[in-house]
Amino acid sequence: MEQQTEEINASAVAMNEMTATLEEVAANTQQSADGSRLATEAVNGGTSKVEQS
């Protein structure tokens, strides 16, 4: 019974670590998406200025 408890605890710790990693990946993905959006907006703004001149 003690071994089962240890294995369950180890599994719970592993799941918590995986959850934290996934949350970090999700945050990084969001930051990348935001950066891409800002870059696209900057390019579009520059294109408009070139077309106007």
C-alpha positions, 0 to 999 in steps of 0.5 A: 500500500505504501508503494502505491501511495508513493507512485500516486504522489510521483504521478501527481508531481509529474502531472503538476510539472507537465501542467506548468510546462504547458502553461509556459508553452502557451504563454510563449506561444501567445507572446509570439503571436502578439509579436507577429501581429505587431510586426505585421501591423508595422509592415502594413503601416510602412507599406501604406507610407511608401504607397502614399509617397 
